[in-house]
């Protein structure tokens, strides 16, 4: 269980870092910082779809798809929260 939490934290840190780097190095395109979170969300939905609909009842493959979906959803949450916080910080700096 400890390894799973560690893996989820590493995924969240990596996706948040990629989001920060995109915001830092490509500031001209405002919506690009949402890209890692949205891509992780789409992939998570795809893996949940595979787990529940397409290959339901085939043993451990369902479980693997569900775990991949869970990991990617954690990455999506981390990426979208990071992007929103960066956007709020940018708006606050403009207003000052």
Buried (B, 14 or more C-beta within 10 A) or exposed (E): EEEEEEEBEEBBEBBBBBBBEBBEEEEEEEEBBBBBBBBBBEBBBBBBEBBEEEBEEEEEBBEBBBBBBBBBBBBBBBBBBBBBBBBEEBEEEEEE
